[in-house]
Structure formats: C-alpha cells, structure tokens
Amino acid sequence: MGRMMCTSRTFHAMASAMCRLADELSGGRVVFAHEGGYSAWYQPMLVLGTATGIAGLPAPEDPFLHSWSTFRASASSATRSG
C-alpha cells in the first residue's frame, strides 16, 4: 500500500470487502496481519479503519482526511503543470 495514499476509509473499504468475500467463499474465515511500515502518526487511524471494517461498523471519523485531500490536490496540480 506504500505511496498509494490510502486513507482510513480505504483500509475500512478493503477490510469490509475482504470480510464480505470471506463470508461468500470461506465460511467467514479470513486472516488479517499487521505489518506496519506506514506513517507512524497516521497508523492508528488505519488500524481503526481496518478494525471497524472487520466489525461491520461504519468508517470512523478521521480528523486527518482534510490533510490528505489538500495534499492530493496540490500533488495533482503539480503533475499537470510539470
């Protein structure tokens, strides 16, 4: 997932999708492993997004999402102008 700019909502969506697939294909059995290597300050939100996805809960409120959207917008405009 490195450099893919995944947010807590991305991790929530992936975990939810994996659980739905597990229900359909393996009787609900799925293994999740935490390997780290992502942003140290954002990692707790990623874990929370994953955990709520596994639990079937809504995505958590993420106080950092505005930072990601600002970064993406500036990166996108830099790519177009360069």
PyMOL Python script that loads the backbone (N, CA, C, O; Angstrom):
from pymol import cmd

cmd.read_pdbstr("""\
ATOM      1  N   MET A   1       0.808  -1.175   0.000  1.00  0.00           N
ATOM      2  CA  MET A   1       0.000   0.000   0.000  1.00  0.00           C
ATOM      3  C   MET A   1       0.867   1.261   0.000  1.00  0.00           C
ATOM      4  O   MET A   1       0.352   2.375  -0.094  1.00  0.00           O
ATOM      5  N   GLY A   2       2.161   1.083   0.104  1.00  0.00           N
ATOM      6  CA  GLY A   2       3.044   2.230   0.175  1.00  0.00           C
ATOM      7  C   GLY A   2       2.901   3.160  -1.019  1.00  0.00           C
ATOM      8  O   GLY A   2       2.767   2.718  -2.160  1.00  0.00           O
ATOM      9  N   ARG A   3       2.931   4.434  -0.738  1.00  0.00           N
ATOM     10  CA  ARG A   3       2.859   5.507  -1.729  1.00  0.00           C
ATOM     11  C   ARG A   3       1.561   5.512  -2.525  1.00  0.00           C
ATOM     12  O   ARG A   3       1.467   6.181  -3.555  1.00  0.00           O
ATOM     13  N   MET A   4       0.584   4.790  -2.067  1.00  0.00           N
ATOM     14  CA  MET A   4      -0.700   4.776  -2.753  1.00  0.00           C
ATOM     15  C   MET A   4      -1.656   5.782  -2.130  1.00  0.00           C
ATOM     16  O   MET A   4      -2.786   5.933  -2.595  1.00  0.00           O
ATOM     17  N   MET A   5      -1.213   6.473  -1.083  1.00  0.00           N
ATOM     18  CA  MET A   5      -2.010   7.495  -0.425  1.00  0.00           C
ATOM     19  C   MET A   5      -3.341   6.942   0.090  1.00  0.00           C
ATOM     20  O   MET A   5      -4.384   7.577  -0.063  1.00  0.00           O
ATOM     21  N   CYS A   6      -3.297   5.772   0.691  1.00  0.00           N
ATOM     22  CA  CYS A   6      -4.501   5.166   1.252  1.00  0.00           C
ATOM     23  C   CYS A   6      -4.883   5.871   2.545  1.00  0.00           C
ATOM     24  O   CYS A   6      -4.018   6.237   3.340  1.00  0.00           O
ATOM     25  N   THR A   7      -6.173   6.057   2.749  1.00  0.00           N
ATOM     26  CA  THR A   7      -6.675   6.682   3.966  1.00  0.00           C
ATOM     27  C   THR A   7      -7.343   5.628   4.840  1.00  0.00           C
ATOM     28  O   THR A   7      -7.426   4.457   4.469  1.00  0.00           O
ATOM     29  N   SER A   8      -7.813   6.057   5.994  1.00  0.00           N
ATOM     30  CA  SER A   8      -8.537   5.139   6.873  1.00  0.00           C
ATOM     31  C   SER A   8      -9.783   4.604   6.166  1.00  0.00           C
ATOM     32  O   SER A   8     -10.194   3.470   6.409  1.00  0.00           O
ATOM     33  N   ARG A   9     -10.378   5.406   5.305  1.00  0.00           N
ATOM     34  CA  ARG A   9     -11.556   4.945   4.551  1.00  0.00           C
ATOM     35  C   ARG A   9     -11.177   3.875   3.542  1.00  0.00           C
ATOM     36  O   ARG A   9     -11.952   2.949   3.297  1.00  0.00           O
ATOM     37  N   THR A  10     -10.001   3.992   2.960  1.00  0.00           N
ATOM     38  CA  THR A  10      -9.510   2.957   2.045  1.00  0.00           C
ATOM     39  C   THR A  10      -9.346   1.634   2.790  1.00  0.00           C
ATOM     40  O   THR A  10      -9.792   0.587   2.320  1.00  0.00           O
ATOM     41  N   PHE A  11      -8.703   1.693   3.955  1.00  0.00           N
ATOM     42  CA  PHE A  11      -8.488   0.484   4.739  1.00  0.00           C
ATOM     43  C   PHE A  11      -9.812  -0.093   5.223  1.00  0.00           C
ATOM     44  O   PHE A  11      -9.973  -1.313   5.265  1.00  0.00           O
ATOM     45  N   HIS A  12     -10.760   0.763   5.588  1.00  0.00           N
ATOM     46  CA  HIS A  12     -12.087   0.309   6.008  1.00  0.00           C
ATOM     47  C   HIS A  12     -12.767  -0.420   4.846  1.00  0.00           C
ATOM     48  O   HIS A  12     -13.327  -1.500   5.035  1.00  0.00           O
ATOM     49  N   ALA A  13     -12.720   0.158   3.663  1.00  0.00           N
ATOM     50  CA  ALA A  13     -13.348  -0.453   2.491  1.00  0.00           C
ATOM     51  C   ALA A  13     -12.704  -1.792   2.143  1.00  0.00           C
ATOM     52  O   ALA A  13     -13.399  -2.751   1.809  1.00  0.00           O
ATOM     53  N   MET A  14     -11.368  -1.856   2.222  1.00  0.00           N
ATOM     54  CA  MET A  14     -10.684  -3.121   1.910  1.00  0.00           C
ATOM     55  C   MET A  14     -11.041  -4.199   2.922  1.00  0.00           C
ATOM     56  O   MET A  14     -11.305  -5.340   2.544  1.00  0.00           O
ATOM     57  N   ALA A  15     -11.052  -3.849   4.211  1.00  0.00           N
ATOM     58  CA  ALA A  15     -11.380  -4.836   5.247  1.00  0.00           C
ATOM     59  C   ALA A  15     -12.827  -5.299   5.103  1.00  0.00           C
ATOM     60  O   ALA A  15     -13.116  -6.489   5.229  1.00  0.00           O
ATOM     61  N   SER A  16     -13.733  -4.364   4.839  1.00  0.00           N
ATOM     62  CA  SER A  16     -15.145  -4.729   4.647  1.00  0.00           C
ATOM     63  C   SER A  16     -15.305  -5.668   3.456  1.00  0.00           C
ATOM     64  O   SER A  16     -16.028  -6.661   3.531  1.00  0.00           O
ATOM     65  N   ALA A  17     -14.630  -5.346   2.363  1.00  0.00           N
ATOM     66  CA  ALA A  17     -14.715  -6.183   1.163  1.00  0.00           C
ATOM     67  C   ALA A  17     -14.142  -7.574   1.426  1.00  0.00           C
ATOM     68  O   ALA A  17     -14.712  -8.576   0.993  1.00  0.00           O
ATOM     69  N   MET A  18     -13.023  -7.635   2.132  1.00  0.00           N
ATOM     70  CA  MET A  18     -12.427  -8.939   2.450  1.00  0.00           C
ATOM     71  C   MET A  18     -13.370  -9.779   3.307  1.00  0.00           C
ATOM     72  O   MET A  18     -13.487 -10.986   3.098  1.00  0.00           O
ATOM     73  N   CYS A  19     -14.037  -9.155   4.259  1.00  0.00           N
ATOM     74  CA  CYS A  19     -14.969  -9.885   5.111  1.00  0.00           C
ATOM     75  C   CYS A  19     -16.181 -10.375   4.321  1.00  0.00           C
ATOM     76  O   CYS A  19     -16.657 -11.488   4.541  1.00  0.00           O
ATOM     77  N   ARG A  20     -16.678  -9.551   3.407  1.00  0.00           N
ATOM     78  CA  ARG A  20     -17.796  -9.986   2.552  1.00  0.00           C
ATOM     79  C   ARG A  20     -17.368 -11.172   1.681  1.00  0.00           C
ATOM     80  O   ARG A  20     -18.112 -12.143   1.540  1.00  0.00           O
ATOM     81  N   LEU A  21     -16.172 -11.088   1.103  1.00  0.00           N
ATOM     82  CA  LEU A  21     -15.666 -12.204   0.297  1.00  0.00           C
ATOM     83  C   LEU A  21     -15.468 -13.455   1.140  1.00  0.00           C
ATOM     84  O   LEU A  21     -15.780 -14.562   0.700  1.00  0.00           O
ATOM     85  N   ALA A  22     -14.954 -13.282   2.343  1.00  0.00           N
ATOM     86  CA  ALA A  22     -14.753 -14.424   3.237  1.00  0.00           C
ATOM     87  C   ALA A  22     -16.089 -15.084   3.569  1.00  0.00           C
ATOM     88  O   ALA A  22     -16.180 -16.311   3.608  1.00  0.00           O
ATOM     89  N   ASP A  23     -17.125 -14.281   3.809  1.00  0.00           N
ATOM     90  CA  ASP A  23     -18.451 -14.848   4.070  1.00  0.00           C
ATOM     91  C   ASP A  23     -18.921 -15.684   2.893  1.00  0.00           C
ATOM     92  O   ASP A  23     -19.498 -16.757   3.074  1.00  0.00           O
ATOM     93  N   GLU A  24     -18.675 -15.195   1.699  1.00  0.00           N
ATOM     94  CA  GLU A  24     -19.132 -15.871   0.490  1.00  0.00           C
ATOM     95  C   GLU A  24     -18.294 -17.106   0.142  1.00  0.00           C
ATOM     96  O   GLU A  24     -18.830 -18.120  -0.306  1.00  0.00           O
ATOM     97  N   LEU A  25     -16.973 -17.011   0.351  1.00  0.00           N
ATOM     98  CA  LEU A  25     -16.070 -18.034  -0.185  1.00  0.00           C
ATOM     99  C   LEU A  25     -15.481 -18.998   0.833  1.00  0.00           C
ATOM    100  O   LEU A  25     -15.078 -20.103   0.470  1.00  0.00           O
ATOM    101  N   SER A  26     -15.424 -18.600   2.111  1.00  0.00           N
ATOM    102  CA  SER A  26     -14.724 -19.466   3.069  1.00  0.00           C
ATOM    103  C   SER A  26     -15.444 -19.577   4.405  1.00  0.00           C
ATOM    104  O   SER A  26     -14.816 -19.805   5.439  1.00  0.00           O
ATOM    105  N   GLY A  27     -16.740 -19.418   4.381  1.00  0.00           N
ATOM    106  CA  GLY A  27     -17.491 -19.544   5.626  1.00  0.00           C
ATOM    107  C   GLY A  27     -17.154 -18.453   6.634  1.00  0.00           C
ATOM    108  O   GLY A  27     -17.290 -18.659   7.840  1.00  0.00           O
ATOM    109  N   GLY A  28     -16.724 -17.316   6.155  1.00  0.00           N
ATOM    110  CA  GLY A  28     -16.420 -16.194   7.047  1.00  0.00           C
ATOM    111  C   GLY A  28     -15.009 -16.173   7.598  1.00  0.00           C
ATOM    112  O   GLY A  28     -14.663 -15.282   8.374  1.00  0.00           O
ATOM    113  N   ARG A  29     -14.194 -17.129   7.217  1.00  0.00           N
ATOM    114  CA  ARG A  29     -12.820 -17.182   7.736  1.00  0.00           C
ATOM    115  C   ARG A  29     -11.894 -16.289   6.906  1.00  0.00           C
ATOM    116  O   ARG A  29     -11.876 -16.355   5.677  1.00  0.00           O
ATOM    117  N   VAL A  30     -11.144 -15.470   7.598  1.00  0.00           N
ATOM    118  CA  VAL A  30     -10.178 -14.583   6.953  1.00  0.00           C
ATOM    119  C   VAL A  30      -9.093 -14.269   7.972  1.00  0.00           C
ATOM    120  O   VAL A  30      -9.353 -14.223   9.174  1.00  0.00           O
ATOM    121  N   VAL A  31      -7.891 -14.056   7.489  1.00  0.00           N
ATOM    122  CA  VAL A  31      -6.768 -13.703   8.368  1.00  0.00           C
ATOM    123  C   VAL A  31      -6.282 -12.313   7.990  1.00  0.00           C
ATOM    124  O   VAL A  31      -6.047 -12.023   6.817  1.00  0.00           O
ATOM    125  N   PHE A  32      -6.136 -11.465   8.988  1.00  0.00           N
ATOM    126  CA  PHE A  32      -5.555 -10.137   8.806  1.00  0.00           C
ATOM    127  C   PHE A  32      -4.250 -10.106   9.570  1.00  0.00           C
ATOM    128  O   PHE A  32      -4.175 -10.621  10.685  1.00  0.00           O
ATOM    129  N   ALA A  33      -3.222  -9.513   8.992  1.00  0.00           N
ATOM    130  CA  ALA A  33      -1.923  -9.375   9.658  1.00  0.00           C
ATOM    131  C   ALA A  33      -1.501  -7.909   9.595  1.00  0.00           C
ATOM    132  O   ALA A  33      -1.708  -7.232   8.588  1.00  0.00           O
ATOM    133  N   HIS A  34      -0.922  -7.448  10.659  1.00  0.00           N
ATOM    134  CA  HIS A  34      -0.442  -6.065  10.716  1.00  0.00           C
ATOM    135  C   HIS A  34       1.062  -6.091  10.555  1.00  0.00           C
ATOM    136  O   HIS A  34       1.773  -6.677  11.371  1.00  0.00           O
ATOM    137  N   GLU A  35       1.551  -5.447   9.488  1.00  0.00           N
ATOM    138  CA  GLU A  35       2.990  -5.483   9.247  1.00  0.00           C
ATOM    139  C   GLU A  35       3.657  -4.130   9.403  1.00  0.00           C
ATOM    140  O   GLU A  35       4.884  -4.035   9.357  1.00  0.00           O
ATOM    141  N   GLY A  36       2.875  -3.093   9.586  1.00  0.00           N
ATOM    142  CA  GLY A  36       3.472  -1.776   9.801  1.00  0.00           C
ATOM    143  C   GLY A  36       4.059  -1.211   8.524  1.00  0.00           C
ATOM    144  O   GLY A  36       3.715  -1.633   7.420  1.00  0.00           O
ATOM    145  N   GLY A  37       4.947  -0.251   8.694  1.00  0.00           N
ATOM    146  CA  GLY A  37       5.607   0.341   7.550  1.00  0.00           C
ATOM    147  C   GLY A  37       4.886   1.529   6.964  1.00  0.00           C
ATOM    148  O   GLY A  37       5.328   2.075   5.953  1.00  0.00           O
ATOM    149  N   TYR A  38       3.788   1.948   7.569  1.00  0.00           N
ATOM    150  CA  TYR A  38       3.064   3.105   7.076  1.00  0.00           C
ATOM    151  C   TYR A  38       3.372   4.279   7.982  1.00  0.00           C
ATOM    152  O   TYR A  38       4.161   4.141   8.916  1.00  0.00           O
ATOM    153  N   SER A  39       2.785   5.402   7.736  1.00  0.00           N
ATOM    154  CA  SER A  39       3.026   6.615   8.502  1.00  0.00           C
ATOM    155  C   SER A  39       2.789   6.390   9.996  1.00  0.00           C
ATOM    156  O   SER A  39       1.711   5.950  10.395  1.00  0.00           O
ATOM    157  N   ALA A  40       3.783   6.688  10.810  1.00  0.00           N
ATOM    158  CA  ALA A  40       3.679   6.462  12.258  1.00  0.00           C
ATOM    159  C   ALA A  40       2.566   7.292  12.883  1.00  0.00           C
ATOM    160  O   ALA A  40       1.891   6.819  13.798  1.00  0.00           O
ATOM    161  N   TRP A  41       2.358   8.512  12.415  1.00  0.00           N
ATOM    162  CA  TRP A  41       1.311   9.344  13.014  1.00  0.00           C
ATOM    163  C   TRP A  41      -0.080   8.982  12.506  1.00  0.00           C
ATOM    164  O   TRP A  41      -1.070   9.266  13.179  1.00  0.00           O
ATOM    165  N   TYR A  42      -0.175   8.361  11.333  1.00  0.00           N
ATOM    166  CA  TYR A  42      -1.480   8.032  10.766  1.00  0.00           C
ATOM    167  C   TYR A  42      -1.869   6.572  10.999  1.00  0.00           C
ATOM    168  O   TYR A  42      -3.034   6.211  10.839  1.00  0.00           O
ATOM    169  N   GLN A  43      -0.928   5.756  11.364  1.00  0.00           N
ATOM    170  CA  GLN A  43      -1.172   4.324  11.526  1.00  0.00           C
ATOM    171  C   GLN A  43      -2.334   4.004  12.465  1.00  0.00           C
ATOM    172  O   GLN A  43      -3.115   3.107  12.147  1.00  0.00           O
ATOM    173  N   PRO A  44      -2.494   4.684  13.602  1.00  0.00           N
ATOM    174  CA  PRO A  44      -3.649   4.357  14.454  1.00  0.00           C
ATOM    175  C   PRO A  44      -4.989   4.511  13.735  1.00  0.00           C
ATOM    176  O   PRO A  44      -5.911   3.733  13.980  1.00  0.00           O
ATOM    177  N   MET A  45      -5.108   5.492  12.861  1.00  0.00           N
ATOM    178  CA  MET A  45      -6.349   5.668  12.108  1.00  0.00           C
ATOM    179  C   MET A  45      -6.545   4.540  11.097  1.00  0.00           C
ATOM    180  O   MET A  45      -7.672   4.116  10.842  1.00  0.00           O
ATOM    181  N   LEU A  46      -5.443   4.059  10.525  1.00  0.00           N
ATOM    182  CA  LEU A  46      -5.540   2.952   9.568  1.00  0.00           C
ATOM    183  C   LEU A  46      -5.980   1.672  10.274  1.00  0.00           C
ATOM    184  O   LEU A  46      -6.803   0.918   9.754  1.00  0.00           O
ATOM    185  N   VAL A  47      -5.430   1.437  11.454  1.00  0.00           N
ATOM    186  CA  VAL A  47      -5.823   0.255  12.233  1.00  0.00           C
ATOM    187  C   VAL A  47      -7.296   0.375  12.628  1.00  0.00           C
ATOM    188  O   VAL A  47      -8.040  -0.603  12.551  1.00  0.00           O
ATOM    189  N   LEU A  48      -7.715   1.562  13.047  1.00  0.00           N
ATOM    190  CA  LEU A  48      -9.115   1.769  13.416  1.00  0.00           C
ATOM    191  C   LEU A  48     -10.033   1.569  12.213  1.00  0.00           C
ATOM    192  O   LEU A  48     -11.096   0.962  12.337  1.00  0.00           O
ATOM    193  N   GLY A  49      -9.630   2.074  11.057  1.00  0.00           N
ATOM    194  CA  GLY A  49     -10.418   1.862   9.848  1.00  0.00           C
ATOM    195  C   GLY A  49     -10.562   0.380   9.523  1.00  0.00           C
ATOM    196  O   GLY A  49     -11.641  -0.081   9.151  1.00  0.00           O
ATOM    197  N   THR A  50      -9.472  -0.355   9.665  1.00  0.00           N
ATOM    198  CA  THR A  50      -9.498  -1.801   9.418  1.00  0.00           C
ATOM    199  C   THR A  50     -10.389  -2.509  10.432  1.00  0.00           C
ATOM    200  O   THR A  50     -11.226  -3.331  10.061  1.00  0.00           O
ATOM    201  N   ALA A  51     -10.209  -2.191  11.712  1.00  0.00           N
ATOM    202  CA  ALA A  51     -10.971  -2.864  12.775  1.00  0.00           C
ATOM    203  C   ALA A  51     -12.472  -2.614  12.648  1.00  0.00           C
ATOM    204  O   ALA A  51     -13.274  -3.527  12.842  1.00  0.00           O
ATOM    205  N   THR A  52     -12.850  -1.376  12.320  1.00  0.00           N
ATOM    206  CA  THR A  52     -14.280  -1.099  12.176  1.00  0.00           C
ATOM    207  C   THR A  52     -14.847  -1.786  10.934  1.00  0.00           C
ATOM    208  O   THR A  52     -16.010  -2.190  10.921  1.00  0.00           O
ATOM    209  N   GLY A  53     -14.031  -1.918   9.896  1.00  0.00           N
ATOM    210  CA  GLY A  53     -14.471  -2.662   8.714  1.00  0.00           C
ATOM    211  C   GLY A  53     -14.697  -4.122   9.028  1.00  0.00           C
ATOM    212  O   GLY A  53     -15.681  -4.708   8.576  1.00  0.00           O
ATOM    213  N   ILE A  54     -13.799  -4.723   9.799  1.00  0.00           N
ATOM    214  CA  ILE A  54     -13.941  -6.128  10.195  1.00  0.00           C
ATOM    215  C   ILE A  54     -15.180  -6.316  11.065  1.00  0.00           C
ATOM    216  O   ILE A  54     -15.892  -7.313  10.937  1.00  0.00           O
ATOM    217  N   ALA A  55     -15.432  -5.351  11.951  1.00  0.00           N
ATOM    218  CA  ALA A  55     -16.563  -5.446  12.879  1.00  0.00           C
ATOM    219  C   ALA A  55     -17.902  -5.114  12.223  1.00  0.00           C
ATOM    220  O   ALA A  55     -18.953  -5.273  12.845  1.00  0.00           O
ATOM    221  N   GLY A  56     -17.872  -4.655  10.976  1.00  0.00           N
ATOM    222  CA  GLY A  56     -19.106  -4.299  10.297  1.00  0.00           C
ATOM    223  C   GLY A  56     -19.672  -2.958  10.741  1.00  0.00           C
ATOM    224  O   GLY A  56     -20.862  -2.691  10.571  1.00  0.00           O
ATOM    225  N   LEU A  57     -18.819  -2.122  11.307  1.00  0.00           N
ATOM    226  CA  LEU A  57     -19.227  -0.792  11.763  1.00  0.00           C
ATOM    227  C   LEU A  57     -18.937   0.246  10.679  1.00  0.00           C
ATOM    228  O   LEU A  57     -18.169  -0.026   9.757  1.00  0.00           O
ATOM    229  N   PRO A  58     -19.537   1.421  10.778  1.00  0.00           N
ATOM    230  CA  PRO A  58     -19.234   2.478   9.810  1.00  0.00           C
ATOM    231  C   PRO A  58     -17.777   2.923   9.920  1.00  0.00           C
ATOM    232  O   PRO A  58     -17.135   2.739  10.954  1.00  0.00           O
ATOM    233  N   ALA A  59     -17.276   3.502   8.858  1.00  0.00           N
ATOM    234  CA  ALA A  59     -15.908   4.043   8.879  1.00  0.00           C
ATOM    235  C   ALA A  59     -15.805   5.095   9.983  1.00  0.00           C
ATOM    236  O   ALA A  59     -16.742   5.864  10.199  1.00  0.00           O
ATOM    237  N   PRO A  60     -14.674   5.130  10.677  1.00  0.00           N
ATOM    238  CA  PRO A  60     -14.523   6.092  11.771  1.00  0.00           C
ATOM    239  C   PRO A  60     -14.362   7.522  11.253  1.00  0.00           C
ATOM    240  O   PRO A  60     -13.968   7.741  10.108  1.00  0.00           O
ATOM    241  N   GLU A  61     -14.669   8.470  12.102  1.00  0.00           N
ATOM    242  CA  GLU A  61     -14.368   9.863  11.790  1.00  0.00           C
ATOM    243  C   GLU A  61     -12.850   9.996  11.755  1.00  0.00           C
ATOM    244  O   GLU A  61     -12.168   9.577  12.690  1.00  0.00           O
ATOM    245  N   ASP A  62     -12.334  10.561  10.712  1.00  0.00           N
ATOM    246  CA  ASP A  62     -10.886  10.682  10.544  1.00  0.00           C
ATOM    247  C   ASP A  62     -10.513  12.159  10.525  1.00  0.00           C
ATOM    248  O   ASP A  62     -10.805  12.860   9.557  1.00  0.00           O
ATOM    249  N   PRO A  63      -9.865  12.638  11.594  1.00  0.00           N
ATOM    250  CA  PRO A  63      -9.527  14.062  11.655  1.00  0.00           C
ATOM    251  C   PRO A  63      -8.443  14.483  10.670  1.00  0.00           C
ATOM    252  O   PRO A  63      -8.168  15.674  10.527  1.00  0.00           O
ATOM    253  N   PHE A  64      -7.832  13.528   9.996  1.00  0.00           N
ATOM    254  CA  PHE A  64      -6.735  13.838   9.088  1.00  0.00           C
ATOM    255  C   PHE A  64      -7.143  13.843   7.614  1.00  0.00           C
ATOM    256  O   PHE A  64      -6.332  14.202   6.761  1.00  0.00           O
ATOM    257  N   LEU A  65      -8.372  13.455   7.298  1.00  0.00           N
ATOM    258  CA  LEU A  65      -8.772  13.357   5.889  1.00  0.00           C
ATOM    259  C   LEU A  65      -8.604  14.672   5.141  1.00  0.00           C
ATOM    260  O   LEU A  65      -8.242  14.667   3.964  1.00  0.00           O
ATOM    261  N   HIS A  66      -8.856  15.780   5.791  1.00  0.00           N
ATOM    262  CA  HIS A  66      -8.689  17.064   5.106  1.00  0.00           C
ATOM    263  C   HIS A  66      -7.237  17.273   4.676  1.00  0.00           C
ATOM    264  O   HIS A  66      -6.979  17.904   3.651  1.00  0.00           O
ATOM    265  N   SER A  67      -6.293  16.747   5.451  1.00  0.00           N
ATOM    266  CA  SER A  67      -4.873  16.868   5.089  1.00  0.00           C
ATOM    267  C   SER A  67      -4.572  16.094   3.822  1.00  0.00           C
ATOM    268  O   SER A  67      -3.827  16.569   2.965  1.00  0.00           O
ATOM    269  N   TRP A  68      -5.144  14.911   3.695  1.00  0.00           N
ATOM    270  CA  TRP A  68      -4.899  14.082   2.519  1.00  0.00           C
ATOM    271  C   TRP A  68      -5.490  14.727   1.273  1.00  0.00           C
ATOM    272  O   TRP A  68      -4.854  14.738   0.218  1.00  0.00           O
ATOM    273  N   SER A  69      -6.706  15.267   1.387  1.00  0.00           N
ATOM    274  CA  SER A  69      -7.318  15.860   0.196  1.00  0.00           C
ATOM    275  C   SER A  69      -6.554  17.100  -0.257  1.00  0.00           C
ATOM    276  O   SER A  69      -6.431  17.344  -1.457  1.00  0.00           O
ATOM    277  N   THR A  70      -6.048  17.875   0.676  1.00  0.00           N
ATOM    278  CA  THR A  70      -5.240  19.040   0.322  1.00  0.00           C
ATOM    279  C   THR A  70      -3.951  18.605  -0.362  1.00  0.00           C
ATOM    280  O   THR A  70      -3.536  19.196  -1.359  1.00  0.00           O
ATOM    281  N   PHE A  71      -3.323  17.567   0.181  1.00  0.00           N
ATOM    282  CA  PHE A  71      -2.082  17.061  -0.401  1.00  0.00           C
ATOM    283  C   PHE A  71      -2.321  16.521  -1.805  1.00  0.00           C
ATOM    284  O   PHE A  71      -1.546  16.800  -2.720  1.00  0.00           O
ATOM    285  N   ARG A  72      -3.388  15.750  -1.980  1.00  0.00           N
ATOM    286  CA  ARG A  72      -3.692  15.177  -3.297  1.00  0.00           C
ATOM    287  C   ARG A  72      -3.945  16.267  -4.326  1.00  0.00           C
ATOM    288  O   ARG A  72      -3.485  16.168  -5.464  1.00  0.00           O
ATOM    289  N   ALA A  73      -4.670  17.300  -3.937  1.00  0.00           N
ATOM    290  CA  ALA A  73      -4.981  18.392  -4.875  1.00  0.00           C
ATOM    291  C   ALA A  73      -3.707  19.102  -5.301  1.00  0.00           C
ATOM    292  O   ALA A  73      -3.535  19.404  -6.482  1.00  0.00           O
ATOM    293  N   SER A  74      -2.807  19.376  -4.355  1.00  0.00           N
ATOM    294  CA  SER A  74      -1.577  20.063  -4.716  1.00  0.00           C
ATOM    295  C   SER A  74      -0.654  19.166  -5.538  1.00  0.00           C
ATOM    296  O   SER A  74       0.020  19.641  -6.452  1.00  0.00           O
ATOM    297  N   ALA A  75      -0.621  17.881  -5.219  1.00  0.00           N
ATOM    298  CA  ALA A  75       0.205  16.941  -5.998  1.00  0.00           C
ATOM    299  C   ALA A  75      -0.328  16.789  -7.401  1.00  0.00           C
ATOM    300  O   ALA A  75       0.441  16.699  -8.358  1.00  0.00           O
ATOM    301  N   SER A  76      -1.647  16.759  -7.531  1.00  0.00           N
ATOM    302  CA  SER A  76      -2.260  16.609  -8.847  1.00  0.00           C
ATOM    303  C   SER A  76      -2.000  17.817  -9.725  1.00  0.00           C
ATOM    304  O   SER A  76      -1.695  17.660 -10.907  1.00  0.00           O
ATOM    305  N   SER A  77      -2.113  19.028  -9.174  1.00  0.00           N
ATOM    306  CA  SER A  77      -1.867  20.221  -9.976  1.00  0.00           C
ATOM    307  C   SER A  77      -0.389  20.343 -10.335  1.00  0.00           C
ATOM    308  O   SER A  77      -0.055  20.849 -11.406  1.00  0.00           O
ATOM    309  N   ALA A  78       0.497  19.887  -9.454  1.00  0.00           N
ATOM    310  CA  ALA A  78       1.938  19.926  -9.747  1.00  0.00           C
ATOM    311  C   ALA A  78       2.253  18.976 -10.909  1.00  0.00           C
ATOM    312  O   ALA A  78       3.100  19.278 -11.750  1.00  0.00           O
ATOM    313  N   THR A  79       1.580  17.851 -10.949  1.00  0.00           N
ATOM    314  CA  THR A  79       1.802  16.867 -12.022  1.00  0.00           C
ATOM    315  C   THR A  79       1.341  17.429 -13.365  1.00  0.00           C
ATOM    316  O   THR A  79       2.012  17.254 -14.382  1.00  0.00           O
ATOM    317  N   ARG A  80       0.202  18.099 -13.359  1.00  0.00           N
ATOM    318  CA  ARG A  80      -0.313  18.662 -14.615  1.00  0.00           C
ATOM    319  C   ARG A  80       0.542  19.802 -15.128  1.00  0.00           C
ATOM    320  O   ARG A  80       0.709  19.962 -16.337  1.00  0.00           O
ATOM    321  N   SER A  81       1.092  20.606 -14.205  1.00  0.00           N
ATOM    322  CA  SER A  81       1.868  21.767 -14.657  1.00  0.00           C
ATOM    323  C   SER A  81       3.312  21.414 -14.976  1.00  0.00           C
ATOM    324  O   SER A  81       4.015  22.206 -15.603  1.00  0.00           O
ATOM    325  N   GLY A  82       3.760  20.252 -14.558  1.00  0.00           N
ATOM    326  CA  GLY A  82       5.159  19.888 -14.754  1.00  0.00           C
ATOM    327  C   GLY A  82       5.327  19.028 -15.893  1.00  0.00           C
ATOM    328  O   GLY A  82       6.449  18.625 -16.202  1.00  0.00           O
TER     329      GLY A  82
END
""", "prot")
cmd.dss("prot")
cmd.show_as("cartoon", "prot")
cmd.util.cbc("prot")
cmd.orient("prot")
